[in-house]
Amino acid sequence: MTVMFNPAQPVFYRHPAYIPGGGERHAVIDPATLATVGRFADTTAAEMEAVLDAATAAQRGWKRLDAKTRATVLHRIANRIEATDMRRCAELMSREMGKPYPEAIGEVANCAGAFRYFAEMARDEAGKVAGTTQAGSFQHARYEALGVSVHIMPFNFPILLMCWTVAASLASGNACIVKPAPATTLSTLEFMTVFEALPEGLIACLPGGAELAGALIASPKTHAVAFTGSVAAGKAVAMAAAAQMKPAVIEAGGSDPMIITANAPLDVAAPGAVTAAFHMSGQVCTSAERFFVVDAVHDEFVGKFVAETKRLRIGNGLTRAEIGPLVSETARAKVIRLVEDAKAKGAKVAIGGKIPESEPTGWFYEPTILTGCTPDMAIMREECFGPVAAVMRVRDFDEAIERANDSEFGLGASVFTTSLEEAMEAADRLEAGMVWVNNPLIDNDALPFGGWKKSGLGRELSKLGLDAFRRSKMVIIDHKPAVQGWWYPYPDDWFYEEGGRKHV
């Protein structure tokens, strides 16, 4: 299937007066076959301005709606997601970036929950009434929309992560401008039809690259930024947003540790490690990349880890395969560089470590387990973002915690143990925004998602994710107007007296 997106097809949903697509044309390449999947055109500056003007106008009406009405519209979006046949969108995603089809269809099917959660959260969490500091005064805080939010999306979860922040922003009363990753523009455009229930102009999807993202952040017509991507790009986005005094939610990836303690249930830990390390070929921000295995169980765990890894199938994401290609040649080249550096410094390849002979075309790499890894290896310092697990032997639980924290990243961390003491200690001591014990990678709409250190700023999901797209306002109302005793002018006896003379 080759999908040709006509430049005349509106990407600004339900507003044919604005038809972005007048810029440079780009081919979308299937990383499994290197065939052309489709084409899209960049958004021009003039088109961007027209879209922002329309979004601003639509947002004025949207923010004035009561919370119940906005919630009803968000529930309609969720209903549309659940009722729509998402197979075309999922297939496009697989063809664009290589994701196995079950993961692609699961991603789009799981988006409805975010809209339902934020629809109700925005109704319930609307502000706070404070204990008064003065009799006869009603003192409270309320939340209001920011205006127009910009959503700069990654290639790995282009739909789900968009929905996380778009749902929160819409629930807060904002308009939304989505800038999809170039690698997954087609599936994002396909998904935009679910927003039919929104007022015209309130949401737009504008294709383009870093230049467009920079222009959207810099524009005085936008007021908040949500970004998911690399640390380098996250820093650039954060600095650009800060220069405009705009709030930004930055999810910048990481190099997550996994600890296997002496009390780990190895028959559970091994398949759990396979999923955590190799899910979507390791192209998950919360993939487990650094494994710290206590000496007492090291050899047994590695044996089971390798055995479970051998069960994985490599191939096109639209076949029966768990391990699809990496998104690009550049992504695979980075993985190869990190593996070769580790081998040169003494790491041993327990399994994998090369391009699969069965897949000579495309950007495939075998699921790989390296043992004997040491802190001086680049793979223990950089984000690999590929199907590689770097295993380091440690003396005990305390050393595992110390090694896990020895990183500039702090997104997530995983532990396998049957010891309640170790589980609680890990939750307390690990320097990460999220900790999983015996069940890696899962999330919850009601809990904050985000990292520490260089892994990001702000949070997605939960009340914190809602607060990212709204601002507070303190309101003081005296319902019985009265002249207050502390108002000007001050009584004479309030002034300081010295030697019979008064001094203010």
Secondary structure, DSSP 8 states (H G I E B T S, - for coil): ------TTS-SSTT-TT-----S-EEEEE-TTT--EEEEEE---HHHHHHHHHHHHHHHHHHHHS-HHHHHHHHHHHHHHHHHS--HHHHHHHHHHH---HHHHHHHHHTTHHHHHHHHHHHHH--EEE---SSTTEEEEEEEEE-SEEEEE--SSSTTHHHHHHHHHHHHTT-EEEEE--GGGHHHHHHHGGGGTTS-TTSEEE----HHHHHHHHH-TT--EEEEES-HHHHHHHHHHHHHTT--EEEE----EEEEE-TT--HHHHHHHHHHHHHGGGG-STT-EEEEEEEGGGHHHHHHHHHHHHTT--BS-TTSS-SB---S-HHHHHHHHHHHHHHHHTT-EEEE--S--TT--SSS----EEEES--TTSGGGTS---SSEEEEEEESSHHHHHHHHH-SSEESEEEEE-S-HHHHHHHHHH--SSEEEESSTT---TTS-B--EETTEES-BSHHHHHHTTEEEEEEEEESS----TTSSS--GGGSEEETTEEE-
